[in-house]
């Protein structure tokens, strides 16, 4: 059972962020700052359609000893973009996914109230977004409003997006301001089967970014992100085990977390191009919140052509170190005002390698076709690990 409170991180392959979904069925509400193949400015063709099949598996060899955090995930994703008029483009995304959680663990007989309700081990999710890109003043301004919707068992979320970019110095400088707002309606069963109480969660997310071309070989990006969440920030499906002096779990109680959370993140990116088509990069990021959680990460990466015909390969290796929230407690003996045993809010080191591959399939009468695939994995020092990948194709014109 993972928490809905995973930090909002611009990690790795955008299509596989679903690997951090939870048994509690509360989705990550953040918007990634960039994808693996275009870290600064996304290529915007007049028209674009892509279909991808996504798979991911997570295993639990540690983490919370009373909860199995393993799951399987399969999804189909559709992306599209087309030019509706000369200065206006329309874009959208839809992801339909099937998530299968591992069965609940058999709890130790020392626990007095060991009966736990399994809400739903299998369920379907839908994520959809629709937006427009409006070019003003000859392309010097890009205004991008949009809508977002998420639907799954016991959790509905809708929101607004607004991305504003200002192009300066003949394209060498890009200033970016982004806002994302989410309202979620939460109606979960409780882990012990007690009556359901409707609740909500509101998320406001703002990003300020600056991309600068320093030379024909070097480009950098700095961005700052602030996120505020209010409402139900704990999971009604997450319990906390209380322990006796002998170290045995004896009682299960509700997870309780504050209803307000503020988070700050700083990202630094640089790319150096040695010759056309090949670049080396380094990404640095750090974030902290007022729950006491701190995370720092470093990611070296390289992108280069391979074979003939324009195929491209991107490789990366991300390492992050997290200091858990002050509310995380592994073996408490008494209930505290705020407490969690969600391993994602604890302390760990995470290593995550990955690769992405683009293979041109040749031009057709009405577009350029591309085969696209990715593979990534991660291993956390607390014993949580996973692997996944994607395979699909795109056509642009």
MOMOCOR-V970487 format. One record per residue. PSI is psi in whole degrees, 0 to 359 (none if undefined). OMEGA is omega in degrees with one decimal (NA if undefined). Layout:
{{PSI	OMEGA} {PSI	OMEGA}}
//
This chain:
{{111	178.3} {163	-177.1} {155	172.7} {2	-171.5} {23	176.7} {137	178.3} {151	-177.9} {108	-173.8} {144	177.0} {77	-173.3} {132	153.8} {225	-173.8} {120	-177.3} {322	-174.7} {343	-175.3} {16	173.7} {342	176.5} {344	175.5} {346	178.4} {18	174.3} {171	-173.1} {158	171.1} {328	179.3} {356	170.3} {24	177.0} {122	-170.0} {153	172.9} {129	-173.2} {7	-176.4} {166	177.5} {120	-178.6} {151	-177.0} {347	-179.4} {159	179.3} {172	-173.8} {336	-176.2} {356	-178.7} {77	-170.9} {345	-175.3} {296	-176.3} {121	-179.6} {138	175.1} {132	-176.0} {86	174.5} {168	178.2} {322	179.4} {148	-174.8} {135	173.6} {134	179.0} {142	175.8} {130	-178.4} {143	170.4} {128	-175.8} {139	174.7} {146	178.4} {141	175.5} {138	175.8} {141	179.1} {154	-176.1} {109	175.9} {29	-178.0} {231	177.1} {218	178.9} {119	-176.9} {346	-178.4} {359	-175.5} {134	173.3} {116	-175.4} {16	178.6} {150	176.0} {166	173.8} {147	-174.9} {129	173.2} {140	-176.2} {158	173.0} {128	-175.5} {137	175.9} {127	173.3} {143	175.7} {157	174.6} {141	174.9} {155	-179.5} {114	-179.5} {328	176.8} {177	-174.5} {313	-179.2} {4	-171.3} {129	172.8} {146	177.8} {136	-179.9} {154	-179.7} {162	179.3} {142	173.2} {132	178.6} {121	173.8} {125	-172.4} {154	175.6} {121	-176.8} {132	-179.4} {110	178.1} {150	172.7} {153	-179.7} {157	175.9} {146	177.0} {152	169.9} {116	-173.8} {153	-179.5} {148	-178.4} {348	178.3} {345	-178.6} {123	-174.9} {324	-178.1} {60	-172.6} {356	179.1} {121	179.9} {132	178.3} {128	174.3} {109	-174.7} {301	177.4} {116	-179.1} {334	-179.9} {136	175.0} {165	-178.4} {142	177.5} {155	174.8} {128	171.7} {132	-178.7} {145	175.4} {151	178.9} {129	-178.0} {173	177.5} {150	172.1} {119	-176.9} {119	179.2} {127	-179.5} {156	176.1} {50	177.8} {27	179.2} {4	179.3} {338	173.7} {138	172.9} {114	179.9} {126	-173.3} {88	171.7} {157	-179.6} {169	178.1} {151	-179.1} {145	177.5} {136	175.8} {137	-177.4} {126	170.7} {178	-177.5} {123	172.8} {12	-176.0} {118	176.1} {137	179.2} {140	175.8} {156	-178.0} {175	179.6} {145	175.7} {145	174.3} {121	-179.6} {124	-180.0} {125	178.3} {138	178.9} {122	-179.0} {125	-177.3} {169	173.5} {44	177.5} {24	179.8} {354	-179.7} {340	-178.6} {132	175.5} {122	173.6} {137	-173.2} {137	173.9} {125	-175.2} {140	173.8} {136	173.8} {129	177.0} {138	-179.2} {135	169.0} {123	-178.0} {134	172.7} {122	-174.2} {126	176.7} {75	-178.4} {151	165.8} {160	178.0} {155	-175.0} {333	-178.0} {8	178.2} {7	-179.8} {164	-173.7} {145	-179.9} {137	174.4} {122	-179.5} {144	-179.7} {187	-175.8} {170	170.9} {134	178.2} {131	179.1} {129	173.5} {128	-174.1} {128	-178.9} {141	-179.4} {133	170.2} {127	-175.8} {154	178.9} {117	176.4} {132	-175.5} {126	171.1} {113	-176.8} {332	178.4} {174	176.3} {345	-177.1} {343	-169.0} {131	176.7} {142	-178.6} {159	177.9} {136	173.6} {133	177.7} {146	177.1} {135	-177.3} {134	175.1} {134	-179.5} {133	174.7} {132	176.6} {142	178.9} {143	-179.1} {212	-178.7} {104	-178.9} {358	169.4} {171	-179.1} {130	177.1} {346	177.2} {357	-176.9} {125	176.2} {167	177.1} {133	178.8} {129	172.6} {144	-172.6} {154	174.0} {180	-176.5} {338	179.3} {1	179.2} {19	179.0} {138	174.9} {133	-175.2} {343	-175.8} {143	175.4} {134	177.9} {168	-178.1} {144	164.1} {135	178.4} {125	177.9} {157	179.2} {156	179.6} {8	175.5} {137	176.4} {131	175.5} {137	-174.6} {142	-179.7} {139	-179.8} {140	176.5} {131	179.5} {135	174.9} {129	-178.3} {143	174.2} {144	177.3} {131	178.7} {124	-178.3} {120	179.4} {317	172.8} {171	-171.6} {124	176.7} {345	-178.4} {130	179.7} {152	175.8} {138	-175.5} {161	174.1} {125	177.4} {134	175.0} {140	177.9} {154	175.2} {141	175.7} {157	179.3} {155	176.1} {172	-176.8} {10	167.7} {0	180.0} {6	179.3} {133	179.4} {136	-179.5} {133	174.3} {147	-175.4} {152	174.9} {139	-179.1} {103	168.3} {148	-178.4} {161	179.1} {144	176.3} {134	-174.6} {152	172.0} {149	175.0} {152	-178.8} {202	175.5} {159	177.4} {5	172.9} {9	176.8} {144	-177.4} {142	179.6} {135	173.8} {131	179.1} {144	176.6} {161	176.0} {112	-176.1} {134	176.2} {128	178.5} {151	-179.8} {123	-175.8} {132	170.0} {123	-171.6} {165	178.9} {153	177.9} {345	-177.9} {356	178.6} {128	177.7} {125	-171.5} {316	-175.2} {64	-179.4} {150	177.1} {343	176.5} {154	179.3} {140	178.9} {162	179.4} {319	175.4} {132	-179.8} {145	177.4} {154	171.0} {18	176.1} {119	-173.7} {336	178.9} {344	176.2} {8	178.4} {194	-178.5} {137	178.2} {165	169.5} {133	-176.6} {131	175.2} {132	-172.6} {98	174.1} {162	177.4} {168	176.0} {153	174.7} {142	-174.8} {130	175.0} {128	-178.1} {113	176.4} {138	179.2} {5	179.8} {155	-179.5} {148	173.3} {178	-176.7} {328	-174.7} {24	177.0} {169	177.6} {122	-175.7} {147	-177.2} {133	170.1} {132	-177.0} {138	-178.7} {159	178.2} {158	177.9} {132	176.5} {161	175.7} {166	173.6} {153	174.9} {126	178.5} {148	-176.8} {346	176.5} {10	172.0} {6	175.4} {130	-179.6} {161	-178.4} {168	178.0} {146	-179.9} {178	-179.8} {173	177.5} {154	177.2} {130	-180.0} {192	179.4} {160	177.7} {159	173.6} {135	178.1} {155	-178.1} {none	NA}}
//
